[in-house]
Amino acid sequence: MNEKLLEMLKENGEWSFTRWIAFIGYSAFLLGSFYLLYKGQKWDNYDTFANLTGGGGAITQLVNKFINGKYNTNLGEPGKPVQKDEEKGADN
């Protein structure tokens, strides 16, 4: 199960730095938000925190797609290759 979740952080079988940045940003947003909810605290700068961690992760994913499309894909080819069902193990 963990292997499949870690595949989200890879691009064509290699670790993706931009996906890690987005993952860390989303994780910080969730942990920080749940901590504040649990403690019942009000934080005056929460909107800035939420924009930088949650929104920053979304922007990072857009940058990731741009980088992969511009530098990691040959001209005229589609992006990441799509696996067929029998390669994925759909018959499990």
N, C-alpha and C positions, 0 to 999 in steps of 0.2 A: 504494500500500500504506500509506504513512504517513498519507494522508488518512483511510483507513478506521480506522486505529488512533486518530487524533485525534478521530474521531466519538464514541469512548467517553467523551471528556471534555466532551461537549456534551449539553445537555438541550433538545430541540425546536429544534435548530439553533443554540443560543446556548451560549457557554462557561459551564460550571457551576463556581462557586467551590468547592463542597463536593467535587465529583469531583476537582478539582485537588488539594485537600488530601489526599484519600485516595490519589491517585496518588503524590504526593510522599512520603507516609508509607510506602507499600509499597515504593517505590524505595529509600528510606533503609534500610528493613529488609533488603532484598535486598543492597544494596551493603555495608552494615555487616556482615552475616552472612558474605558471601563474602570480605570483607577479613579478618575474623577467622579464617576457615577457611584462607585462603591463607597468612597469616602464622603460623598455628598458635598463636595467642595465646588465653589465657583471660581473660575479662573478668568480674569479679565482679558487675557491674550489668547483665549481658546480659539477664536476665529482665525487668527494668524497661524496657530499651530495646525488646525484642521486644513487650512488652505495649503500649507507647505507640505504636510505629510500625505494627506489624502489626495489633494489635487495635484501635488507634485508627482505622485506615483502615476497618475493618468497621463500627465505631460511626458513623463519619462517613457511610458509605453509608446507614445506617438513618436518620440525621438528614436526609440528602438526600431520601430517599423521603418522610419526614414533611413536609418543607418543600414539596416539589412537590405532594403530595396536599392539603395544607392551603391553600397560598397560590397555587399556579400552575395549579390545575385548577378549572374551574367545578363548582359543586355538581351532583351527579347525572351527571356525565360521566366516562368512563374517563380514565385518565392519558394517556400519550404515545400518539399515533395510530399504529396498526399499518399498515405499508405492504403493499400487495398485491405478489405475486410479480413481476408485470410491471413495477411501479414500481421494484422493487429491481434489476431486470436479471437475473433468475434464468435467463433463456434464454442467458446467456453461456457 
